[in-house]
Every structure is written in C-alpha cells, then in structure tokens.
Amino acid sequence: MTRATTENFHEMVVEVEWVADSGTYAKWCGLTSRGVNRQSNMQTSEVPDCDDESLPAAVERAVQSQEVTISGSGSWAAQSNGKALDWWYSGATKNVRIQNVNALSGETEYETGPAYLVSISNQAERGSKVTAEISIEFDGLPVRTAKA
C-alpha cells in the first residue's frame, strides 16, 4: 500500500514581497489559518434539440474566466500590521506567492503573481488577543513554477 504524500500547516506557505522588486518574500506573521481558492467562472448556454424542439434544451458550459484568491486568519501581529495597512491603503498590488513545500518533482511548487489586499479586518474581545482576517486576490492568474 502506498500512502499519499501530505503537507502540514507550515508546508503550505503564503508569502508577500513586502519591499517591491526586492525578490525577497516573507511569510505573513500571525496567520494561523490560510486557504487558497482556485475558481473557474462559468458561462452557460442552452442548446436546443434540432430534431425535436419540444425536448428540453441541454445546458452546455464553458470556462469564462479563472481566478485565484487567498484567505487567512489568525492573531494580529505587530510585525505585519504596518506593512499590511500600507499595502491596503495604497490600493496597489504586491507580489505574492503560494508554496507547496511537499510538491513532487516536476509538479507545481509555487504560484506567484501580483495581488491586491482586498480586505483586512481586526476583531477584539475582552480577555482575548486581537485577531485578524485577510483576503488577497491575484490580478490575473499566478505563474506556476515546478519543483526541481
């Protein structure tokens, strides 16, 4: 029996190039949960039966567009606060990459590209630490890089 190769939390990494064009990426400090969503936005068309128009039409689909988004939540961290707020207030993109550390050789290890920090929110509850939630959306599709 061959078991699946899996990843732990610290092996699915979200990093930001905080300083533009530096080529240096750093993890977002404080995140304790992160997710990546790859979505195809679909277009549908109803196609009638040419021989018997009384029959229900078939619904055919095509991919209209695709998008990749990242969500995260965790502890508010002083190390991320200023950088994150600067990014959000700028309304600009920063280079972001997703790494799957345990990718097999020849498979996608990195997805990299410019992305917007769409939302950042903080919550506080008496007796607890302040938390943060983020949403990042790539501007176009990220570039996939295979593991050597």
RODO-2510 file (C-alpha; in nm, 4 decimals, decimal comma):
residues 148
     n   res          X          Y          Z
     1     m     0,0000     0,0000     0,0000
     2     t     0,1296     0,3450    -0,0914
     3     r     0,0226     0,6328     0,1273
     4     a    -0,0449     0,9793    -0,0055
     5     t     0,2240     1,2404     0,0473
     6     t     0,0643     1,5140     0,2582
     7     e     0,1502     1,8583     0,3928
     8     n     0,1300     2,0115     0,7362
     9     f     0,0197     2,3683     0,8091
    10     h     0,3713     2,5123     0,7891
    11     e     0,4269     2,3476     0,4482
    12     m     0,1519     2,5417     0,2666
    13     v     0,3107     2,8849     0,2728
    14     v     0,1746     3,2277     0,1762
    15     e     0,4464     3,4882     0,1300
    16     v     0,4482     3,8542     0,0278
    17     e     0,7239     4,0559    -0,1372
    18     w     0,6793     4,3391     0,1134
    19     v     0,9505     4,5552    -0,0498
    20     a     0,8734     4,5954    -0,4224
    21     d     1,1218     4,4432    -0,6680
    22     s     1,3420     4,3103    -0,3867
    23     g     1,2922     3,9456    -0,4799
    24     t     1,2632     3,8741    -0,1078
    25     y     0,9425     3,7123     0,0133
    26     a     0,8362     3,6777     0,3765
    27     k     0,5539     3,4909     0,5468
    28     w     0,2626     3,6945     0,6831
    29     c     0,3337     3,6841     1,0560
    30     g     0,0412     3,5860     1,2771
    31     l    -0,1700     3,3809     1,0362
    32     t    -0,2881     3,0581     1,1946
    33     s    -0,5275     2,9656     0,9163
    34     r    -0,4943     3,0152     0,5424
    35     g    -0,6734     2,8940     0,2368
    36     v    -0,6316     2,9105    -0,1387
    37     n    -0,9323     2,9090    -0,3694
    38     r    -0,8957     2,8435    -0,7421
    39     q    -1,2215     2,9110    -0,9189
    40     s    -1,3456     2,8841    -1,2775
    41     n    -1,6267     3,1266    -1,3532
    42     m    -1,8618     2,9547    -1,5929
    43     q    -2,0801     3,0695    -1,8812
    44     t    -2,3816     2,8576    -1,9710
    45     s    -2,5748     2,8274    -2,2952
    46     e    -2,8996     2,6459    -2,3649
    47     v    -2,8691     2,4314    -2,6767
    48     p    -3,1956     2,3031    -2,8257
    49     d    -3,2544     1,9675    -2,9910
    50     c    -3,2754     2,0348    -3,3663
    51     d    -3,4890     1,7294    -3,4412
    52     d    -3,7450     1,7771    -3,1625
    53     e    -3,7698     2,1320    -3,0285
    54     s    -4,0272     2,0171    -2,7713
    55     l    -3,7480     1,8430    -2,5765
    56     p    -3,5729     2,0336    -2,3004
    57     a    -3,2598     2,2093    -2,4143
    58     a    -2,9225     2,0844    -2,2965
    59     v    -2,7143     2,3204    -2,0862
    60     e    -2,3582     2,3452    -2,2118
    61     r    -2,0839     2,5146    -2,0168
    62     a    -1,7581     2,6896    -2,0904
    63     v    -1,4980     2,8472    -1,8676
    64     q    -1,5371     3,2240    -1,9000
    65     s    -1,2616     3,3242    -1,6588
    66     q    -1,0497     3,1915    -1,3758
    67     e    -0,9294     3,3435    -1,0518
    68     v    -0,7133     3,2573    -0,7528
    69     t    -0,7792     3,4043    -0,4090
    70     i    -0,6221     3,3621    -0,0668
    71     s    -0,7912     3,3923     0,2695
    72     g    -0,6274     3,3943     0,6082
    73     s    -0,6974     3,4498     0,9730
    74     g    -0,5106     3,4432     1,2982
    75     s    -0,3533     3,6669     1,5550
    76     w    -0,2916     4,0358     1,4976
    77     a     0,0862     4,0675     1,4867
    78     a     0,2786     4,3922     1,5252
    79     q     0,5266     4,2581     1,2660
    80     s     0,2524     4,2550     0,9977
    81     n     0,0326     4,5471     1,0995
    82     g     0,2142     4,8420     0,9415
    83     k     0,3060     4,6555     0,6223
    84     a    -0,0490     4,5267     0,5765
    85     l    -0,2124     4,8639     0,6358
    86     d     0,0352     5,0350     0,3994
    87     w    -0,0482     4,7762     0,1323
    88     w    -0,4248     4,8106     0,1742
    89     y    -0,4210     5,1925     0,1818
    90     s    -0,2000     5,2028    -0,1303
    91     g    -0,4628     5,0232    -0,3375
    92     a    -0,1709     4,8730    -0,5323
    93     t    -0,0579     4,5186    -0,5969
    94     k     0,2278     4,3381    -0,4298
    95     n     0,3877     4,0177    -0,5486
    96     v     0,2531     3,7196    -0,3580
    97     r     0,3416     3,3543    -0,3786
    98     i     0,1919     3,0326    -0,2561
    99     q     0,4336     2,7480    -0,1895
   100     n     0,3505     2,3821    -0,1521
   101     v     0,6685     2,2608     0,0156
   102     n     0,5920     1,8916    -0,0389
   103     a     0,5184     1,9190    -0,4123
   104     l     0,6650     1,6306    -0,6073
   105     s     0,9483     1,6946    -0,8505
   106     g     0,8058     1,8371    -1,1751
   107     e     0,4773     1,9409    -1,0089
   108     t     0,3712     2,2959    -0,9169
   109     e     0,5608     2,4180    -0,6110
   110     y     0,4975     2,7942    -0,6441
   111     e     0,2115     3,0078    -0,7719
   112     t     0,3390     3,3652    -0,7975
   113     g     0,1970     3,6948    -0,9178
   114     p     0,0767     4,0450    -0,8393
   115     a    -0,2167     4,0554    -0,5994
   116     y    -0,4387     4,3005    -0,4158
   117     l    -0,5012     4,3015    -0,0426
   118     v    -0,8789     4,3220    -0,0788
   119     s    -0,9686     4,3243     0,2875
   120     i    -0,8130     4,3211     0,6291
   121     s    -1,0245     4,3212     0,9412
   122     n    -0,9482     4,3034     1,3108
   123     q    -1,1621     4,1860     1,5988
   124     a    -1,1106     4,2231     1,9700
   125     e    -1,2897     4,0538     2,2561
   126     r    -1,2318     4,1238     2,6211
   127     g    -0,9950     3,8659     2,7659
   128     s    -0,8652     3,7538     2,4259
   129     k    -0,5951     3,8579     2,1850
   130     v    -0,6854     4,0724     1,8843
   131     t    -0,7444     3,8666     1,5713
   132     a    -0,7114     3,9445     1,2032
   133     e    -0,8743     3,8230     0,8814
   134     i    -0,7374     3,8929     0,5337
   135     s    -0,8443     3,8433     0,1747
   136     i    -0,5965     3,8567    -0,1156
   137     e    -0,6902     3,8355    -0,4851
   138     f    -0,4420     3,7799    -0,7662
   139     d    -0,4508     4,0315    -1,0525
   140     g    -0,4779     3,7715    -1,3294
   141     l    -0,3638     3,4151    -1,2858
   142     p    -0,0427     3,3475    -1,0931
   143     v     0,2527     3,1904    -1,2733
   144     r     0,3113     2,8271    -1,1821
   145     t     0,6675     2,7106    -1,1188
   146     a     0,7522     2,3422    -1,0988
   147     k     0,9685     2,1942    -0,8260
   148     a     1,3107     2,0924    -0,9480
***
